[in-house]
Amino acid sequence: MMPMKSGSPPVALVTGASRGLGAVLVEFLLEEGFVVIGNARDPKGSKDLADRLPSAVGRLRLVSGDIAEPDTRRQLVAQVDELGRIDLLVNNASELGRSPLPTLAEYPVGEIDRVFRVNVHAPLSLIQGLLPALRESHGRIVNISSDAARGGYPGWGVYGASKAALDLLSLTFAHELDGSGVSVISVDPGDMRTAMHQAAYPGQDISDRPLPEATLPFWAWLLHQDASKVNGVRFQAQSDRWEVSP
Amino acid sequence: MTADVGEREISTGEGADRPPEERGIARDGVRLLVSTPEDEQHHDFRDLPELLRPGDLMVVNESATVAASLPSRSRLGEFLVNLSTWYGGDLWVAEPRWGPGRPGPLPLVPGDDLEVGGVECRVVAPYPGIPRLDFLRAGGDLTDAMKRVGRPIRYGYAAREFPLECYQTEFARVPGSAEMPSASRPFTQSLLRRLRSSGVEFASILLHAGVSSLEFGDFPKGVSPVFPEPFEVPAPTVAAIRRARARGSRVVAVGTTVVRALESATDSCGLRAARGFTRLYLHRERPVRSVDALLTGFHDARSTHLALLEAFVGIHRLRRSYAVAAREGYLWHEFGDSHLILGGPDGEAAQ
């Protein structure tokens, strides 16, 4: 089990919590006994999530707002400070960019900034803001990556570049925080039937992709691994094996 | 994922409904069918030392069977919970069943409370795509509950309940398998002495087998028909396999779990030490390369074990040997007879 301070329940913070993988994770973590702080850009998304999980009242705290805005991140840090601990931070909120996905030759350069602000700046800034609490709780940080970070898939260049940047932040953090008790993990969840994936392929049938629930066995496994054995590792959640360092 | 043997015709023999000791036969007195690329030969398991060569390396699974079937109850009444896999801490994947011969799914939903072997548990989530399995969070020590009130998992075909010792092998060292790694069941101390003195070597892996009750029909499209299980291939075993290969000796996997562990520890650079969870599914489109021979039992037509055998020697050889085994009265299931399959080209393709 994850290291736990006695007395209070463990606390998880999930960004992009109202839909897709984020919502699945929130529900799983609540059932696993976590108090969950969830962030969603859209207030309606937050409300829908809360309505779906009536039994979570008091254990689910929702902060609506764009994760790219400093004020949203300040509110999230304040929630953690109020609870007094953070055992798990999942940087899941992601910006796909222009839909349908333009090739690099046609990419509107002015729109690259937004993708990097959500996918790179926001996680980095949130980790910075939470580091004192993460150190205190020996928390683990999970940054949600993508196979696009390595694939070179046509259309996915800008999004993939932002996730490749996030992967390098994860690995560098893992080295810089080595020995601090904080662990950093990068997770490529694989193709999933989500609103974001649909936005990447507007009008196309994506029903052959698995629902985000398909990644639950991986999360169940990851959350119970010894932090020192997974620090700095990049996992594929839908792979046929998950290995720890020797 | 539709590449399963279950879609095609293959012979099936009668299942053993009790251990050989209960049929008046010693553990190592079961029959052994030897399949070569050319033909089938009939032996006893005790002939194994004569069938192997000095220097051959047998790789065994050191996982011990646990008493994973626990009497349970909830608002639904009384039932069984078969603990399949421990994920660490308080988290398990389990198969609630009405009874040994009566599978679920039970109508359980996340948040439901149940008492499993006297321990308060809660349903965390259904296992994705497989309604018969659930993630359970335990409010107490289920390992202790297994020791107190657990029984070995059994299914409808078993004549009755048998003690846990009937489900242990000579190699059992680390508890964790919900179901016995049964290929190594016939080994006895005296047979091991004879094998060692004739120059056969041993190395081990660990793979804790989960429940085997599911068939291909239970898995929707896109869901791997093998679910994740803990495995470890230690460095000394990797070294022993390299030495065996270097001297031209054969690597003999004792059981399909060994093949899955070795294949899971093989990447583009070859075999290496590895530890984690694997759900690698070996079938005709994912051939087996890590072993030269496989000692196993006789498996149901719709099982992933059989798909693995097909991945090893091809459907033609498999059909041929299963036809012989069924005709000659070899016994299927974990208490049944044994099958030594020597690698080589697929029968029909070779002709």
Interface residues (C-beta under 8 A of the other chain):
Chain A: M1 M2 E27 F28 E31 E32 G33 S55 D208 P210 L211 E213 A214 T215 L216 P217 A220 W221 L223 H224 Q225 D240 R241 W242 E243 V244 P246
Chain B: Y87 G88 G89 D90 L91 V93 P110 G111 R122 V123 V124 A125 Y127 P128 G129 F135 R137 G222 V223 S224 V226 F227 P228 A235 S264 A273 A274 R275 G276 F277 T278 R279 L280 Y281
